[in-house]
């Protein structure tokens, strides 16, 4: 089969699951990953016959996509903040919005050497590793309750040469940050999708991405934000900074909760799409 023929096959077979643009994008990401070609290189050889080995590699990816598996899990890679992160079913696939959060932290703390940073609910380690690579003078730690997620995060840190300390702990069982020292920055992208929002989500998210990293009960949607804010009130240095990624429908509620935990300068920031997506706050002075 030719590459052009495979492109048509991807479009046809995936049409019931993805729109044309998404399917085409998946085809070209698969070409890049499996064959090492960009679009210009593809155009030059699209009418050439592929070897049986390369055809099988491509069709194996297509067959897994047809089963509903996200492309990032099929390829085992997700690009984030300029780096290729290993991802699997134990971790949430890093999203572009979270790249905006990383950029906001870097810009807001530029020329601040030696900061101690904690990423709570690190998953693949995307936030922690990206910060550690961008600011080598920072001491970055990453916490997660899942040993499988921490194994993936450690692999990413090792592959990229990032110096990150990993901590296995359940933030819901912790209220005081003293056992893990004091931090200048705490960041978290915790679970925030309501159980009632499942009906609007794509099958490949519901069936393949870890529910532990996604969903919260409708009756207590700020469960993790409350626990993290209380923890941060003790774990942050005076004037330490707290950064959250949030549910776009709960910006004001999240900001009010953070204020109730003793934080000041609380602000809700929008993402590039204009939706409430981040909360920033500063810890007050110790009494």
URWO-V759050 format. One record per residue. N is the residue number from 1. RES is the residue in one letter. PHI is phi in whole degrees, -180 to 180 (NA if undefined). PSI is psi as a letter, one per 20 degrees, with the letter a starting at -180 (* if undefined). OMEGA is omega in whole degrees, 0 to 359 (none if undefined). Layout:
((N,RES,PHI,PSI,OMEGA) (N,RES,PHI,PSI,OMEGA))
This chain:
((1,X,NA,q,177) (2,X,-87,r,176) (3,X,-63,h,177) (4,X,-61,h,177) (5,X,-65,h,178) (6,X,-67,h,178) (7,X,-62,g,178) (8,X,-66,h,179) (9,X,-65,g,177) (10,X,-57,g,182) (11,X,-61,g,183) (12,X,-70,g,186) (13,X,-72,h,183) (14,X,-92,j,187) (15,X,-63,h,179) (16,X,-82,i,184) (17,X,-112,g,185) (18,X,-128,q,175) (19,X,-74,r,187) (20,X,-59,g,181) (21,X,-64,g,179) (22,X,-63,g,181) (23,X,-62,g,180) (24,X,-67,g,177) (25,X,-62,h,178) (26,X,-65,h,178) (27,X,-60,g,184) (28,X,-71,h,174) (29,X,-66,h,178) (30,X,-68,g,177) (31,X,-60,g,180) (32,X,-63,g,184) (33,X,-72,g,186) (34,X,-85,h,187) (35,X,-116,i,178) (36,X,71,k,182) (37,X,-112,q,169) (38,X,-95,a,185) (39,X,-66,h,179) (40,X,-66,g,178) (41,X,-66,h,176) (42,X,-59,g,183) (43,X,-59,h,183) (44,X,-76,h,186) (45,X,-126,j,188) (46,X,-62,h,180) (47,X,-99,j,178) (48,X,-84,q,177) (49,X,-74,p,176) (50,X,-84,q,174) (51,X,-69,r,178) (52,X,-61,h,181) (53,X,-64,g,181) (54,X,-68,h,177) (55,X,-62,g,180) (56,X,-65,g,179) (57,X,-59,g,180) (58,X,-68,g,183) (59,X,-71,h,174) (60,X,-62,g,176) (61,X,-63,g,180) (62,X,-58,g,181) (63,X,-63,h,177) (64,X,-71,h,175) (65,X,-64,h,179) (66,X,-66,h,176) (67,X,-79,i,177) (68,X,105,i,181) (69,X,-66,p,177) (70,X,-61,q,182) (71,X,-57,h,182) (72,X,-62,h,177) (73,X,-73,h,179) (74,X,-63,g,181) (75,X,-81,h,180) (76,X,79,j,186) (77,X,-142,q,169) (78,X,-136,p,178) (79,X,-76,p,181) (80,X,-150,p,177) (81,X,53,k,177) (82,X,87,j,181) (83,X,-125,q,176) (84,X,-94,o,180) (85,X,-98,p,171) (86,X,-70,p,177) (87,X,-135,q,174) (88,X,-149,a,186) (89,X,-67,i,178) (90,X,-86,i,184) (91,X,-133,q,174) (92,X,-67,q,176) (93,X,-73,p,180) (94,X,-60,p,182) (95,X,-104,q,179) (96,X,-60,h,180) (97,X,-60,h,181) (98,X,-70,h,172) (99,X,-61,h,178) (100,X,-63,h,178) (101,X,-64,g,178) (102,X,-59,g,180) (103,X,-63,h,179) (104,X,-64,h,178) (105,X,-65,g,181) (106,X,-64,g,181) (107,X,-69,h,182) (108,X,-75,i,182) (109,X,-126,k,179) (110,X,-62,q,178) (111,X,63,k,173) (112,X,-110,n,184) (113,X,-79,q,171) (114,X,72,j,180) (115,X,-68,q,171) (116,X,-103,p,188) (117,X,-124,p,176) (118,X,-125,p,175) (119,X,-105,o,183) (120,X,-100,p,184) (121,X,79,l,193) (122,X,-69,h,180) (123,X,59,c,180) (124,X,-71,i,184) (125,X,85,j,186) (126,X,-56,g,182) (127,X,-68,g,185) (128,X,-61,g,182) (129,X,-66,g,180) (130,X,-62,g,178) (131,X,-67,g,181) (132,X,-65,h,179) (133,X,-72,h,182) (134,X,-75,h,183) (135,X,-131,n,184) (136,X,-60,h,181) (137,X,-78,i,181) (138,X,-78,q,173) (139,X,-99,o,189) (140,X,-107,p,175) (141,X,-119,q,182) (142,X,-139,p,184) (143,X,-116,q,172) (144,X,-155,q,179) (145,X,-87,i,185) (146,X,-95,o,177) (147,X,-64,h,178) (148,X,-67,g,178) (149,X,-64,g,180) (150,X,-64,h,177) (151,X,-63,g,178) (152,X,-66,g,179) (153,X,-63,g,178) (154,X,-62,g,178) (155,X,-61,g,179) (156,X,-65,g,179) (157,X,-62,g,181) (158,X,-66,g,181) (159,X,-60,h,185) (160,X,-99,i,179) (161,X,73,k,180) (162,X,-91,p,178) (163,X,-90,o,181) (164,X,-134,p,173) (165,X,-90,p,181) (166,X,-109,p,183) (167,X,-128,p,173) (168,X,-96,o,181) (169,X,-161,q,179) (170,X,-104,o,183) (171,X,-63,h,181) (172,X,-70,i,180) (173,X,-102,j,184) (174,X,-120,p,176) (175,X,-123,i,185) (176,X,-122,p,184) (177,X,-85,i,186) (178,X,-56,h,181) (179,X,-58,h,181) (180,X,-109,j,175) (181,X,84,a,181) (182,X,-108,q,182) (183,X,-124,q,175) (184,X,-92,h,181) (185,X,-140,p,169) (186,X,-122,p,181) (187,X,-131,q,177) (188,X,-155,q,169) (189,X,-119,m,188) (190,X,-82,r,175) (191,X,-59,p,180) (192,X,-147,j,180) (193,X,-83,p,181) (194,X,-70,q,176) (195,X,-55,h,182) (196,X,-71,i,179) (197,X,-87,i,182) (198,X,-58,h,185) (199,X,-64,i,181) (200,X,-99,j,185) (201,X,-101,q,182) (202,X,-71,q,180) (203,X,-55,h,184) (204,X,-69,h,174) (205,X,-80,g,184) (206,X,-62,g,188) (207,X,-93,i,187) (208,X,-122,h,180) (209,X,-82,q,188) (210,X,-68,p,180) (211,X,-59,h,179) (212,X,-56,h,183) (213,X,-94,i,187) (214,X,-114,g,199) (215,X,-105,q,174) (216,X,-132,q,180) (217,X,-69,q,180) (218,X,-58,h,184) (219,X,-77,i,178) (220,X,-148,m,187) (221,X,-69,i,182) (222,X,-103,k,181) (223,X,-49,g,183) (224,X,-74,h,180) (225,X,-66,h,178) (226,X,-65,g,182) (227,X,-63,g,182) (228,X,-69,g,180) (229,X,-64,g,178) (230,X,-66,g,177) (231,X,-62,g,182) (232,X,-65,h,179) (233,X,-60,h,177) (234,X,-98,h,188) (235,X,-89,h,181) (236,X,-83,q,169) (237,X,-65,q,172) (238,X,-53,p,184) (239,X,70,j,173) (240,X,-68,q,189) (241,X,-112,p,180) (242,X,-116,p,180) (243,X,-127,p,177) (244,X,-125,q,158) (245,X,-94,q,191) (246,X,-134,r,169) (247,X,-71,p,185) (248,X,-60,h,181) (249,X,-85,i,187) (250,X,-124,k,182) (251,X,-61,g,182) (252,X,-65,g,180) (253,X,-64,g,179) (254,X,-66,g,179) (255,X,-61,g,179) (256,X,-63,g,179) (257,X,-62,g,181) (258,X,-62,g,177) (259,X,-60,h,182) (260,X,-66,i,179) (261,X,-94,j,173) (262,X,97,j,180) (263,X,-93,q,176) (264,X,-118,a,180) (265,X,50,k,184) (266,X,-76,p,181) (267,X,-140,q,173) (268,X,-103,p,181) (269,X,-108,q,179) (270,X,-92,q,175) (271,X,-88,a,185) (272,X,-64,i,178) (273,X,-89,i,178) (274,X,85,j,180) (275,X,-103,q,174) (276,X,-57,p,187) (277,X,-140,i,183) (278,X,-139,q,172) (279,X,-123,p,179) (280,X,-121,q,179) (281,X,-154,r,181) (282,X,-124,p,180) (283,X,-74,p,178) (284,X,-76,r,179) (285,X,-69,q,175) (286,X,-65,q,179) (287,X,-67,*,none))
